[in-house]
Amino acid sequence: MQVILPDDSILEFEKNPSAYEVAQKISQGLAKNAVAAKVNGEITGLTATLQDKDKLEILTSSNTEALSVLRHSTAHIMAQAVQNLFPNAKLAIGPSIENGFYYDFDIDGHTLNAEDLDAIEKEMHEILKNELFFEQHKIEDVDAEIKKFREQGEIYKAELIEEHKSESPTLYYTKDKDGNILWNDFCRGPHLMSTKPIKAFKLLNVAGAYWRGDEHNKMLQRIYATAFFSQKELDEYLTQLEEAQKRDHRKLGTQLDLFSVREEVGAGLVLWHPNLGIVREQLENYWRSEHRKRGYDIVYTPHIAKSKLWEISGHMAHYKDNMFFITSEEEEFVLKPMNCPFHILIYQANRHSYRDLPLRLAELGTVYRKERSGALQGLTRVQGFTQDDSHIFLTPEQLVDEINDIIDFVDDILKKFGMTYEVELSTRPDDFTGTIENWERAEAGLKEALDKRGLKYDINEGDGAFYGPKIDFKLKDAIGRIWQCATIQLDFNLPERFDIKYQDKDGQLKTPVMIHRVVLGSIERFVGILIEHYAGAFPLWLAPEQVTIIPIADRHADYAYEVLKKLKAQNIRAKVDDRSESMNYKIREAQNKKVPYMLVMGDKEIADSKVAVRKRGEGQIGVFGVDEFIEKINSEI
């Protein structure tokens, strides 16, 4: 039999080898460093048996894809440690996730705390003192195994095996060097061959989690943790995590009086306080200005529409569970989850020729989408939010150039905020609408635009919207975290569903192509990201309070208010702090509020008609005339 390697070279074997045996044949060094394998594009353990013509890649610790295997295996060691310390703990699920892993436990009569996490970590290190081995075991008598687990009180294991009984379910054993089984869990893997690579891990926190995510089920205790192949990588991640906690927009939202979410209003519905209202106002003004420059027409549409509209658009069939419904005079309405059907109706209100296209309609449109309360988080995951939405109607010939113009637009705007980005192309999902032919045309069009630009991108199979493929921009913030915001979605389907047309140069009526596009994503989410990106210290043009004026004593207040009047005449957002506090106290207060500039004034400054200027993060930067300072700050804005 033959095994095909990544460089398309072929290794031949007498019988079906394991991935580890292939690694040994390639080199002992590779076998020593191997931690997992990729067989025909799917990640597996090294013990996986290969079939003829399988394509194999051996993964080492240098492959980021191998991290999920390390973390899944570390999760099993953590669960083993928990059951060593809490013998009555019952196991639920324990998958690897984006930045680590978690495990859900049912521990009757005990609530896990920070001291428990320390003890569990210590027990994990104790378990790992001796190398243990992971071994997959096929369950021969599934009903007997289910019965055994039920008798042991492992009701979650039993339920999972029952659910997957027709899929050749397996257990994973943890064994010592003598072959003794120390622990097991129902699991499909993959896992490491042994615990040897498990060295750098950290248990992070405990949270509540309903079994299967259903609030009608029992609340379990979820331990979140992470693991890396090296202590250095773990330390870097923990430093980033610590920095992220300092930047948490929910914490800063309270500290800087930016926003709140009140129970009386409802989860995921945000109240913007005046300080953040200013940030939003500046952001929206900038957004409108940039759209006008680029040939967009700004429109406004209602917050609700009859259910019939969403049936035509296909949202009712694909999105119903995420929609809010209102009944009025026995007629059903929907709080809009999207803006696109309204923009199509605006297009439909007039006749169009090819000369009118591209027609670019843009709206800061507030939409509402039903989310589980447990998934809601500050500004970044909400139920009511404003999209910086645009829908562009164009001919097929205009498609590639228009997409490149949008990419330029996204690039320009993100650079203003000091953000870099990565790009993904998401393809047809299982619940797609429209024809395969239209989907293939749409995907080919997006690829052509990206390739023509020479932009590096990853393919995200099956993650497109139900009506079309999309290009997603993953933002990278100041501490390296990735956020999803800007999106370009191509749609051949909605124009056909609404039967919209344009008259082409040959006189025939044709269906336009439609692009759905957001640059910021949602205003709420983007502002939440900005708060964390800037750690609450907004750049001068966005800062709610740009200048704090600090008179040293009461007798300097009149001059402070004269300066304030001059600043306000130039639309500079400034306030006088004339409280009966010390100068140093007022400076600290302004620093805590992250105000970009402080103007301090006493007898000398008044005599010279000047101000002593302090800049955020730099301290004293000099003494300026008032007009000189105004010129400086306006230039910076």
N, C-alpha and C positions, 0 to 999 in steps of 0.2 A: 504494500500500500504506500501511497505518497502523501506527504505533508508539504503544503506550499507556504513558504516564508514571505515576510513583507517585501523583500526585493524580488519576488517571483521565482527565486531559486527553489529547488525541490529536494527534499530528503526522502529516502526510501527506507521502509521498515518491513520486516518479515511478518509482524503482527501489529495490531493496533496499539500504539504507544500512548502513554499519558503525556500531557503537555510538559511535565517535568522531565520525562525521559528524552523528549526532543531537545529540551534545554541542555541536558547533559551531553547529548550527541553534538550539539553546536559547540559548546565549550563548558568546562567545569566552572570557569569564572561566572558565566551567565547563569548556570544552575545555582551557584552559591548565592547570587544576588536576586534571583527570581522570586517574586512574591505572588504573582497571579498570571493569568493568560487571557488572551483575546482570541476566541475561535469564531471565525466567520463574522467578525464584528461584534460578538457578544462576550462580555467579560465573564470568565469562569475561574475556578480554582485550578491549581497546577495538577491536581489528581484527575482532572477530566480526561476521559478516554477519547482519542481522536478517531475520526472516520476517514476513509479514503478521500483525497482531494480537499480536505479541510484546509482553510487558510488560518495560519497561526502566527500570533505575535506574543512573545514573552514580555511580560511587564515587570519592571523593577521599580524600586522606590523613586526613580527619576521620572516615572510616568504618573501624571496627576490622576489618571483613571484608576490607578492601583489604590489610591487613597480610600475609595469606598469599601474595598475589600478589607483593608487594615481596620477601618472604623467598624465595619460590621463584626469582625472578629473580636475587636476590643469590647464591643457591646456585649458579646457573649461572656467575656471574662467579668465585665461589670455585673451582669445578671447573676453569674455564679457567686461573686462576692456578696451581693445583696442576699441571696438565699443562704449563704454561709452565716451571715450575721442575723438575718431575720428568717428563720426556717419556715414561718407561716406565710411568707411572701409568695404570691401567685404571679406567674408570668403572663403578659399580654404580648405586645409586639415590640421589636427593637431594631428598626432599620437604620442604615446610614442616611444622612441628609446632607444638604449642600455644604455646611461648615462643620460637620461632626456626626453625631448620632444621638439617639435617645432610646430609652427603654421604659415601657409602661408596666407598673406593678400595682397589684392589689394587696396592700399590707393591712390586714384587719387590726384595728386598735392602736396603730402607730402612724403619726404624721412625720415624714422625713424632714430633717432640718439641716442647717449648714454643718453642724458637728457630725451628723450621720454621713454626709458626703465625704468629710475628711476620713472617717472610719472606713468607709467603703473603698476609698482610694488606697488607704493603707493595706486593706485586705487584698486588693487587686495586686499590689506589689508583692505581697506575701505569696499569692498564688503563682505569680510569674517568676519566683526565685528559681523554680525548676521548669525547664522547657516542657510544655504540654503540646499535644497534637490534636488537630481538628480532623474528624473523620465523618464522612457522610454515610448514613445508614438508611437503606430503603425499608419502609414499614411494610412487612409482609402481610400481617393480619391487621388491617386498619381498624376494624370494629373492636378487636381486642385491645388495641392501643388506646382507642377512644375511651373504652370502659376503664382501663387502668388509670388514665389521666383524670377521669371524673372521680374515681375513688380516692385519688390523691388530692382532690380539690382543685386540680388544674383545669378549671372550667373553660378558661379562655383558649388554652392549648387544644382542649377537646373540641371546642366549637370551630376553631380554625381547621383542624384536621378533618372534621366532618364536612366542612365546606369544600375542601380540596381533595376529598377521598378518591375521586375519579382521576386525579392527576399524578398518580404514583408519588404520594407524599413521602418526605424524608425527614429524619431527625439528624441533627449534628451533635456528635459526641465530643466532649473534651476528655482526652485520655492522657495518662501519664506514660513514661517511657516503658513501663512494664505491661501496657495495654489495658490497665484498669480504667473503667469508665468513672469519671469524677462528676460529670454533669451533662445534661442534654437539653435541647429545645427543638421544637418543631421548626424547621427552617429549610428553605430551598438553596441557601448559600448565595454566592460563593464565599469561601473562607480561605484564610491562609492555610498552609500545610501545618505550621506550628506557631507557637506564640513568640518565637524568637524575635520577629520584627517589632513586637509590641513593647515600646519603651517610653514613648513620650505621649502622655495623655493627661487630661484634666477634666474633672467633673465640675460643671458650671453652675447649675441651679436646678431647683425642683419646681414643677408647675402641675396644676391639675389638668387632666385630660379625660373626657368622657370616652368610654369604650366605644370604638368604631366612630368616634366623633359625633355621637348622637346624644343630645342632652337628656333623653329619656333613659339612657343607660347609666350604669354606675360610674361615679367619678373615680378615676385611677390616679396614681401618682407617677408623674413622668420625670425622669432624670435626664437632663440635657448634658452632653459631654462632647469632647472633641479629642482627636488623636492625630498625630503626625509621625512621619518616619524619623524625624530628628528633633532633639530638644530645642535646637535653634529655631526651627520652623514653628514649634509650639510657642516658644517665648515671643516670637514676632507676632503671632496671632493673638496671644493674650494681651500684648501691649496695644495692638489695634483695637481689641475688644474693650480694654480699659479706656482708650481714647474715645471710642464710640459711645461708651456710657456717659462720659463727660459731655459729649455732644448731643445726647439724646434730645430730640426736638420737643418731646413731651415735658421733660424736666426744664429745658430752656424756655418753653412756652409759658410755664408758670413763673419762672425766675424773671423773665423779661416782659411779663404781662402781654403775651402775644395772642393767645387763643384759649378757648375752653370748650369742653364737651359736657353738657349738663344732662342729668337724668331726665329732667322735666321736658327736654327737647327730644332726646332719643340718642341712642348709641350711633356713632358714625356720622353725626350731623354737627358741623363745626360752627362755633360762634367766633367770628374774627374780631378781636379787640382793636381799638384805634391804632396801636403800634403796628400790628401786622396788617391792618387795613391800609396803612401808608405803603408798606412793602408791596402789597398786592396792587395798589393804585399805580405805583411806579412801573411795576412789571407789566401791567395791562396797557399802560400808555405806550411803553416801549414796544410791546407786541403789536398794537394797532399801527403805530408808526412804521414798523418794519414791513407789515403786511401791505399797507398802502403803497410803499415804495416798490413792492414786488408784484403789483398788479392784482391784488385780491380785493374783492368787494365784501364789505362787512355786513352781515345780516343778523336778524334777531328772530327767534321762533318761540312758540309757546312751550310751557313746561309739561303740558298734557296733550293727549290726542286720543281719539276713539280707537278701540281695540282693532277695528277693521284695518287701520293703517299698518299696524304691526303684523297683521295676518298677511297683507300684501307683501310687506318687506321680508317676511320669513322669520322675524324675531319671535313671533308667537310660538312657532314650532321649535325653535332652537334655543330660546332664551327665557321662556316663560317663568321658570322657577326663580329667576333673578329680577322679576318685574313686580312693581307695586301697582295694584289695581284700585280704581275708584268707581263707585256706582253713583250716577246722578240721573234722577228721573227715569229710572229703569234702563239707562244706557250705560254701557261699560266704557270707562276711559283708562288709560295707562299713563302713569308718570314716566316721562320719556327716559329710556335707558341709553338712547343714542340720539344724535342729531341728524343722521344721514337721511332718513325718509323726508324730513322737512325741507332739506336742501334740494332733494330731488323734485319736490313739489314746486319749489321756487323756480328751478330750471324749467319745469313743465309749463309754467305760467306764460311763457313766451315762445315764439318760434325762433329757432336758431339755425344759422348756416355755419359752414366750416370756418367762415371768416370770424365768427364770434368766439371761436375756441382757440386756446383753452379758456374756459370760464371758471374762475376761481372764487368760490364762496367760502367765507370764513366767519366763525362765530365763537365767542366765548360763551358756550352753551352749557347751562347747568343740567346735569342728568342725575338719575337716581337708580341705584342698583342694589338689590337685596343681598346682604351678606350675613353670614353667621356672626353672632355677637362676639364669639371667641376669636374671630379672625380680624376684628376691627382694631386699628392701632393709630391713635393720634390723628395726624394729617395724612399719613401715608397709606392708610386703608380705611376708607370711609364709605358711607352709603349715599351721600349727596355730594357731588363735586362738579367743578366747572372744567370742561375740556376746552383746550385751545384748538378747536376743531376746524377742519377745512375739507371741502369736497370739490374736486377739480374734474370738470367734464372736458374731454379732449378726444381728438381723433387718434387711431392707432399709430399713425405716423409721428405724432407729437410725443408719444409715451416716453421714450428713452431720454430725450432732452429735458422733458418736464421732471422726471424723477431725479435727474442730475441737478436740476435747479433746486429741487427740494433738499437734496443732500447738501448742497452749498448753503442753503438757508439754515438747516440744522447745525451745520459746522460753524457758521458765523455766530449763531446765537449761543451755542455751548461754549465757544471760546470766550465770549463776554463774561462767563461765569467761572472761567478757569477750569473747565472740565474736559477731559479726553473721553473717547468712547470706543467701543467695539461694535461690530455689526453682525447680525444674524439674519439669514433668510429662512423664513418659516413656510413650510409647504402644506399641501392639502391634508386636512384632518379627516377622521373617519366620518364625522357628521356633516360633510360638505354639502352645499347646495349648488345646483347648476350642472353643467356637463363637464365630462373629463376633458373634452377638447378645449373648452374655455379655460379650465384650470391650467392645462398645459401651456396655452398661449400666455396666460398671466404670469406663470412661473418663469417662462422663457423670457418675457419682457423685463422682469425684475433682474434676472441674471444678466441679461444683456446690458442693462444700465449699470450694474455694479462692475461688470467686467470691463465695459468701455471706460469707466472711471479709474480702473485699476485698484479698486478698493478691496482689501482683504476681508473675507466674511466666512462665517461658519454656516452650515446647513442645519436647521432645526426641524427635523422630519416630523410632519403631522401636527405642527403647532400653529398653522395658519388660522385665520378667522373662518367661520363657516361659509362666508361668501367670497373669500379670496385669499391668496398668499400675501405675505407681508415682509417688509424689511424692518427689523427692530434695532434700535440704537441703545446699547447698554452703556450708561454713563459711569465714569470712574470718578469718585469724589476725592477730597483732599487727603483722605487716609486710605485710599485704594479700594473702597467698597464699590460694588457694582449695583446699579439701579436701572430698572427698565423705565424709559420715558418716551422718547420720540418713536413714532411708527409711521411707515408708509405702507398702505394696504391697497392692492390692486383688485378691482372688482368689475367683472364682465356680467355678473348675475343680476344685481339690483337694477341696472339700467334696463335689462330685459323684463324683469318682473313689473316695473312701472311703465314699460313700453315708451321710453323717452327716445327722441330722435333729433337729428340735425340734417340739414340738406347739404350734401357733399357737392364738390365742384362739378360733378357729372350730372347734377340735378336730382339724384336719387336720395331718398330718405334712409339714413343709416343710424345704427345705435351707437352712441358714444361710449368710450371707455370711461370709467370713473375711478378716481383715486381718493381714498380716505386717508387723511394725514393729520397727525398732531406733531407739534415741535416740542412743546413742554410736557405733554401728556395731560395730566390734570393739574390745575393751578394748586390745589391743595397738596397733592403729592410732591409737586416740584418745589413748592415753598418749604414743605417739610424737609426735603432733601437739602435745600439751600441753607436752612437753619443749621443742619448738621455739618454741611460742607464748610460753612463759615464759622462754625461753633458759636453761632448767635451774633458774631461780629460782622454785620452786614457791611459791604463796601459803601462808600460815602453816598453814592447816588440812590441806594436803596434804604439806607439807615433811617429808622423812624425819627430819631432825633440826631441831626447832623452836628450840632454845636451846643455845648452847655456853656453858658456865660456865668462865671463865678466871681462876684464881688467879694473882696477880702473882708470888708467891714460894711456896716449899714450905710456909712457916708459915701460908699462907692456905688450904691445901688442905682442912683439916678443916671450915672454914666453908663452902667450896665444896660439900662433900658434904652438909652440912646443908641447903643451898639445893636441891641436887639431889633430896634426899629429899622436900622439900615440893612441888617441881614434879611429881615422879613420882606423888605422892599425888593430884594433880589431872589425871593422865593426859596431862601435857605431856611431849613427847618431848625429853629433854635429856641432855647428856653433859658430864662434867668433862674439860677438857684440862689435866692436871696434869704434862705433860712438862716436862723441865728445859730449856725454851726461853724466849726473851724474850717479854714480853707482846705486843709488836708482831708478832713472828713468828706467835704463836698467833692473833692477830686476822686476819692475812693468810690463814692457813690456813682459818679459818672463813669468810672472805669468798670464798675460792676454792671452798669447798664449798657456797657460796650459802645459808648458814644465816641464817634471818630475824633472829634476835636473839642478841646476845652480852652476857653479864653479866660485867663485870670487877670484881674485888674485891681490895682491899689493906687496909692497917692502918685507914685512915679509914672505909672501908665496913663493916668488921667492928665497929669501935667504935660506929658509928651503927646497926648492924643493917640496913644497906641494900646496894644493888647499883648500880653504874654501868652504865647500859644503852646499848648501841649497836644501832642498827637498820640492817639491810641497805639500802644505797643512800642512807642519810641520815647515818650516823655517830653521834656521841654525841647522845642525846636527853634525858639527864637522869639524876638519881639517884633511885631509888625504894626504898621499903620492899618487902621480899620479898612480903608479902601484897598490897600495892598493885600490884606488877608482875603477880602471878598473876591478879588481878582484871582487869587491862588485857588480858592475853594471852588469857584465857578469853573475854572479851567479843569480841575480834577473831576468835577461832576460831569 
